[in-house]
Amino acid sequence: MLRTVSIADAAGTASFRLLNDWQRDFPLAPRPFAHIGAAVGVDEDEVIGAYRSWVAAGVVSRVGAVFAPRRIGAGALLALAVSPERLDEVAARVSAEPCVNHNYEREHVFNLWFVVTAADEMALTGIVGAIERDTGCTTICLPMDEEFHIDLGFDLNGLSHRRIAGTLSASGGNRGCALPELDRRLFAALQGGLPIVAAPWEMLGRRVGLNESMVIETVERALADGVIRRFGVVVRHHEVGIGANAMCVWDIPDHLASALGRELAREPAVTLCYRRKRAVPHWPYNLFCMIHGSARQAVLAMRDQIAARLELDRWPHTVLFSGRRFKQRGAHYLPLSAESGNE
């Protein structure tokens, strides 16, 4: 049986390669785990067992799709200023919301940050209203205006935490496309991850009324169209030793934000980068990036070097390190009645 991998493992080991090499370009073949096993020199059952054990241990969130923001629904980053004695209580209420996928404590007056995704703007507004009503806290809501790099994969080679490069893109608004019903059912089933079995596409197809080849063709088309940003192993960074992450923000003049965002996104240390609406007077910042690393000081050093190169600190800025992680999973845009699990 393959052992649990850490980022200190030799890059050539089968365990390391299963975790590192298949974060994207997952085989769209009837028996994908057999294909992966042949590539790394182990049998199909060992591959399935390894991925199942990593999912159970929380090292891997899922094997599946990372959907592009705003292509199949609506979403926003939100924050609450919660008194310290109520933080656990309020965080539990936020995490209990099915449409919340990330929920973190951060070092700021606004100390609870979470992402809400929903089928459309009306549903999103209703979820935010329910959270405000139940907690008695007012949110700041920060919809995305422009994405520069959103594809959180980690190259674990050599103890570095370089992102797996993605495509830069820019688009306005919070628009979801109108999906055909079969696609909608399939994507709803995929939100929880691909079943980790020998013939996962066939199993998924039985759940949503499609044959195996149609499932594979639909996923191929969604990847080509950019509805699915990447398909593969989704690693949880804390569990592989990436213990520090900082949300770095700047208040950039609007006419400069897009160009600077594209430059910032090209920096190897930047794992996420986007422009969001301000929420004045409480939140004046519009340019965001995430930097992940093994230690706080290393992340700060990378942040300062980047800011100096791009002369970003001419404008107001701050850094919010994460504290406790209350919830982390993939985005759920669509109703979950057809959602799959990881059997």
C-alpha positions as CSV (number, residue, x, y, z in Angstrom):
1,M,0.0,0.0,0.0
2,L,1.3,3.5,-0.9
3,R,2.1,5.5,2.2
4,T,1.0,8.9,3.1
5,V,3.0,11.5,1.2
6,S,4.5,14.7,2.5
7,I,6.1,17.5,0.5
8,A,9.5,16.4,1.8
9,D,9.1,13.1,-0.1
10,A,11.4,12.6,-3.1
11,A,9.8,13.9,-6.2
12,G,10.2,10.6,-8.0
13,T,8.2,8.4,-5.6
14,A,4.9,7.0,-6.7
15,S,3.1,8.5,-3.7
16,F,4.5,12.0,-4.4
17,R,3.6,11.8,-8.1
18,L,0.1,10.7,-7.4
19,L,-0.4,13.8,-5.3
20,N,1.6,16.3,-7.3
21,D,1.4,15.3,-10.9
22,W,-2.3,14.8,-11.4
23,Q,-3.6,18.1,-10.0
24,R,-4.5,18.9,-13.6
25,D,-4.8,16.9,-16.9
26,F,-6.6,14.1,-15.1
27,P,-7.1,11.2,-17.7
28,L,-10.5,11.5,-19.4
29,A,-10.5,7.8,-20.0
30,P,-12.9,5.0,-19.0
31,R,-10.4,3.7,-16.3
32,P,-8.5,6.8,-15.3
33,F,-6.9,5.4,-12.2
34,A,-5.5,2.5,-14.2
35,H,-4.0,5.0,-16.6
36,I,-2.4,6.9,-13.7
37,G,-1.1,3.7,-12.2
38,A,0.6,2.7,-15.5
39,A,2.2,6.2,-15.6
40,V,3.7,5.9,-12.1
41,G,4.3,2.1,-12.0
42,V,1.7,0.9,-9.5
43,D,-1.6,-1.0,-10.1
44,E,-5.0,0.4,-10.3
45,D,-6.2,-0.8,-6.9
46,E,-3.2,0.9,-5.2
47,V,-4.0,4.2,-6.9
48,I,-7.7,4.0,-5.8
49,G,-6.7,3.1,-2.3
50,A,-4.2,6.0,-2.0
51,Y,-6.7,8.6,-3.2
52,R,-9.4,7.3,-0.9
53,S,-7.1,7.4,2.1
54,W,-6.0,10.9,1.3
55,V,-9.6,12.1,1.0
56,A,-10.4,10.4,4.3
57,A,-7.4,12.0,5.9
58,G,-8.2,15.4,4.5
59,V,-4.9,15.7,2.5
60,V,-7.0,15.7,-0.7
61,S,-10.3,17.6,-0.8
62,R,-11.5,15.6,-3.8
63,V,-10.5,14.4,-7.2
64,G,-12.6,16.5,-9.6
65,A,-13.5,19.7,-11.3
66,V,-12.5,23.2,-10.3
67,F,-15.2,25.3,-11.9
68,A,-14.5,28.8,-13.3
69,P,-16.0,31.6,-11.2
70,R,-19.2,33.1,-12.6
71,R,-19.6,30.6,-15.4
72,I,-22.3,28.4,-13.8
73,G,-23.6,30.6,-10.9
74,A,-23.0,33.5,-8.7
75,G,-20.5,34.0,-5.9
76,A,-18.9,36.6,-3.6
77,L,-16.2,36.9,-0.9
78,L,-17.8,38.2,2.4
79,A,-16.4,39.2,5.7
80,L,-17.8,39.8,9.2
81,A,-16.4,41.8,12.2
82,V,-17.1,39.4,15.0
83,S,-16.3,39.9,18.7
84,P,-13.7,37.4,19.8
85,E,-16.0,35.7,22.3
86,R,-18.6,35.0,19.6
87,L,-16.2,33.9,16.8
88,D,-16.7,30.2,17.3
89,E,-20.5,30.6,17.4
90,V,-20.7,32.8,14.4
91,A,-18.2,30.7,12.4
92,A,-20.2,27.6,13.1
93,R,-23.4,29.2,11.8
94,V,-21.6,30.4,8.6
95,S,-20.0,27.0,8.1
96,A,-23.4,25.3,8.4
97,E,-24.6,27.1,5.3
98,P,-24.3,24.5,2.5
99,C,-23.3,27.2,-0.1
100,V,-20.3,28.4,2.0
101,N,-17.2,26.6,0.7
102,H,-14.3,28.5,2.5
103,N,-14.5,30.0,5.9
104,Y,-11.4,31.3,7.6
105,E,-10.4,33.5,10.6
106,R,-8.1,36.3,9.5
107,E,-6.0,38.9,11.4
108,H,-8.1,42.0,10.9
109,V,-11.0,43.9,12.5
110,F,-13.0,41.9,9.8
111,N,-11.9,38.6,11.2
112,L,-14.2,36.1,9.6
113,W,-13.9,35.6,5.8
114,F,-16.0,33.3,3.7
115,V,-17.0,32.5,0.2
116,V,-20.6,32.0,-0.8
117,T,-21.6,30.4,-4.1
118,A,-25.1,29.9,-5.4
119,A,-27.1,29.2,-8.5
120,D,-27.9,32.9,-9.1
121,E,-27.8,36.4,-7.6
122,M,-31.2,36.0,-6.0
123,A,-30.1,32.8,-4.2
124,L,-26.9,34.5,-3.1
125,T,-28.7,37.5,-1.7
126,G,-31.0,35.2,0.3
127,I,-28.1,33.3,1.8
128,V,-26.3,36.4,2.9
129,G,-29.4,37.8,4.4
130,A,-30.0,34.7,6.4
131,I,-26.5,34.8,7.8
132,E,-26.8,38.4,8.8
133,R,-30.2,37.7,10.4
134,D,-29.0,34.7,12.3
135,T,-25.7,36.2,13.5
136,G,-26.7,39.8,14.1
137,C,-23.6,40.8,12.1
138,T,-23.5,43.0,9.0
139,T,-21.4,41.6,6.2
140,I,-19.2,43.4,3.7
141,C,-19.8,41.8,0.4
142,L,-17.0,41.8,-2.2
143,P,-18.1,40.4,-5.6
144,M,-15.4,39.8,-8.1
145,D,-14.9,42.3,-10.9
146,E,-12.0,40.7,-12.7
147,E,-10.0,37.5,-12.4
148,F,-6.3,37.4,-13.2
149,H,-5.3,34.0,-11.8
150,I,-7.7,31.6,-10.0
151,D,-6.4,28.0,-10.2
152,L,-5.2,26.9,-6.8
153,G,-2.8,24.1,-7.6
154,F,0.5,23.6,-5.8
155,D,3.7,22.3,-7.4
156,L,5.2,20.5,-4.4
157,N,8.6,19.8,-5.9
158,G,11.6,20.9,-3.9
159,L,9.6,22.1,-0.9
160,S,8.5,25.1,-2.8
161,H,4.9,26.2,-3.1
162,R,4.8,27.4,-6.7
163,R,1.4,27.5,-8.2
164,I,0.5,25.3,-11.1
165,A,0.2,27.9,-13.8
166,G,-3.2,28.8,-15.1
167,T,-4.6,31.0,-17.8
168,L,-5.0,34.7,-17.1
169,S,-8.5,36.0,-17.9
170,A,-10.6,39.0,-17.4
171,S,-14.4,39.3,-17.4
172,G,-16.8,41.6,-15.8
173,G,-20.0,41.0,-13.7
174,N,-21.2,37.9,-11.8
175,R,-22.8,36.1,-14.7
176,G,-23.5,32.4,-14.9
177,C,-24.2,30.8,-18.2
178,A,-27.5,29.1,-19.0
179,L,-26.6,25.4,-18.9
180,P,-28.4,22.6,-20.7
181,E,-30.3,20.4,-18.2
182,L,-28.0,17.4,-18.8
183,D,-24.9,19.5,-18.2
184,R,-26.5,21.0,-15.1
185,R,-27.2,17.6,-13.6
186,L,-23.7,16.4,-14.4
187,F,-22.0,19.4,-12.9
188,A,-24.2,19.2,-9.8
189,A,-23.1,15.6,-9.3
190,L,-19.4,16.6,-9.9
191,Q,-19.3,19.3,-7.3
192,G,-18.5,16.8,-4.5
193,G,-15.8,15.0,-6.6
194,L,-15.5,12.1,-8.9
195,P,-16.3,8.7,-7.4
196,I,-13.0,7.0,-6.6
197,V,-13.7,3.7,-8.2
198,A,-12.3,1.8,-11.2
199,A,-14.9,3.2,-13.7
200,P,-15.9,6.6,-12.2
201,W,-17.4,8.1,-15.3
202,E,-19.7,5.2,-15.8
203,M,-20.9,5.4,-12.1
204,L,-21.4,9.2,-12.5
205,G,-23.3,8.7,-15.6
206,R,-25.7,6.2,-14.0
207,R,-26.6,8.9,-11.4
208,V,-27.5,11.5,-13.9
209,G,-28.9,9.5,-16.8
210,L,-25.9,9.7,-19.2
211,N,-23.7,7.0,-20.7
212,E,-20.0,6.9,-20.0
213,S,-18.9,8.4,-23.3
214,M,-21.4,11.3,-22.9
215,V,-20.0,12.1,-19.5
216,I,-16.5,12.2,-20.7
217,E,-17.4,14.3,-23.8
218,T,-19.3,16.8,-21.6
219,V,-16.3,17.2,-19.3
220,E,-13.9,17.6,-22.3
221,R,-16.2,20.2,-23.7
222,A,-16.5,22.1,-20.4
223,L,-12.7,22.1,-20.1
224,A,-12.3,23.4,-23.7
225,D,-14.9,26.1,-23.1
226,G,-13.4,27.2,-19.7
227,V,-16.4,26.3,-17.7
228,I,-14.2,23.8,-15.8
229,R,-10.9,25.5,-15.0
230,R,-9.0,22.3,-14.3
231,F,-9.8,18.7,-13.5
232,G,-7.6,16.7,-11.2
233,V,-6.5,16.1,-7.6
234,V,-7.4,19.1,-5.3
235,V,-4.8,19.2,-2.6
236,R,-5.5,20.9,0.8
237,H,-2.5,23.0,1.4
238,H,-2.4,22.8,5.3
239,E,-2.2,19.1,5.2
240,V,0.9,19.0,3.0
241,G,2.8,21.5,5.0
242,I,1.9,24.8,3.4
243,G,1.0,26.3,6.8
244,A,1.0,30.1,6.1
245,N,-1.3,32.0,3.8
246,A,-1.7,35.7,3.4
247,M,-4.4,37.7,1.7
248,C,-2.6,40.8,0.4
249,V,-4.7,43.7,-0.7
250,W,-4.2,47.2,-2.1
251,D,-6.4,50.2,-2.9
252,I,-5.3,50.8,-6.5
253,P,-6.8,53.6,-8.7
254,D,-9.4,52.0,-10.9
255,H,-7.7,52.9,-14.1
256,L,-4.5,51.1,-13.1
257,A,-6.0,48.1,-11.4
258,S,-6.3,45.8,-14.4
259,A,-2.8,46.3,-15.7
260,L,-1.3,45.9,-12.3
261,G,-3.4,42.8,-11.6
262,R,-2.1,41.1,-14.7
263,E,1.5,41.9,-13.7
264,L,0.8,40.7,-10.1
265,A,-0.7,37.4,-11.4
266,R,2.5,36.6,-13.3
267,E,4.5,36.5,-10.1
268,P,5.4,32.8,-9.3
269,A,4.6,33.1,-5.6
270,V,1.1,34.4,-6.2
271,T,-1.4,31.6,-6.0
272,L,-4.6,33.6,-6.6
273,C,-5.1,37.1,-8.0
274,Y,-8.3,39.1,-8.7
275,R,-9.9,42.5,-8.5
276,R,-13.0,42.9,-6.3
277,K,-15.5,45.7,-5.7
278,R,-14.8,47.9,-2.7
279,A,-17.1,48.2,0.3
280,V,-16.5,51.7,1.4
281,P,-16.1,53.1,3.9
282,H,-15.2,49.9,5.7
283,W,-13.1,48.2,3.0
284,P,-11.3,50.4,0.4
285,Y,-9.2,47.7,-1.2
286,N,-9.8,46.4,-4.7
287,L,-6.8,44.4,-5.7
288,F,-6.2,41.0,-4.0
289,C,-3.7,38.3,-4.2
290,M,-2.9,35.2,-2.1
291,I,0.6,34.0,-1.2
292,H,1.1,30.6,0.4
293,G,4.2,29.3,2.1
294,S,5.5,27.1,4.8
295,A,6.2,30.0,7.2
296,R,4.9,33.5,7.9
297,Q,8.2,35.3,7.5
298,A,8.8,33.6,4.2
299,V,5.4,34.7,2.9
300,L,6.0,38.3,4.1
301,A,9.4,38.3,2.4
302,M,7.9,37.2,-0.9
303,R,5.1,39.7,-0.6
304,D,7.5,42.6,0.1
305,Q,9.7,41.6,-2.8
306,I,6.7,41.6,-5.2
307,A,5.3,44.9,-3.9
308,A,8.7,46.5,-4.4
309,R,9.1,45.2,-7.9
310,L,5.7,46.4,-9.0
311,E,5.8,49.6,-6.8
312,L,2.4,48.5,-5.3
313,D,2.9,50.0,-1.8
314,R,2.6,53.5,-3.2
315,W,-1.1,52.9,-2.4
316,P,-2.9,51.9,0.8
317,H,-2.4,48.2,1.6
318,T,-2.6,45.6,4.3
319,V,-1.9,41.9,4.8
320,L,-4.4,39.5,6.4
321,F,-2.9,36.2,7.5
322,S,-5.3,33.3,8.1
323,G,-5.8,31.8,11.5
324,R,-8.2,29.0,12.1
325,R,-9.8,27.2,9.1
326,F,-13.4,26.6,9.9
327,K,-14.4,25.1,6.5
328,Q,-12.7,24.3,3.2
329,R,-14.2,22.4,0.3
330,G,-15.1,22.9,-3.4
331,A,-17.6,25.4,-4.6
332,H,-21.2,24.3,-4.8
333,Y,-23.1,26.4,-7.2
334,L,-25.9,24.1,-8.1
335,P,-28.6,22.3,-6.0
336,L,-27.1,19.3,-4.4
337,S,-29.8,16.7,-4.9
338,A,-27.7,15.0,-7.6
339,E,-24.4,15.5,-5.9
340,S,-21.9,12.7,-5.9
341,G,-19.7,11.4,-3.1
342,N,-16.4,9.7,-3.1
343,E,-17.3,6.1,-2.8
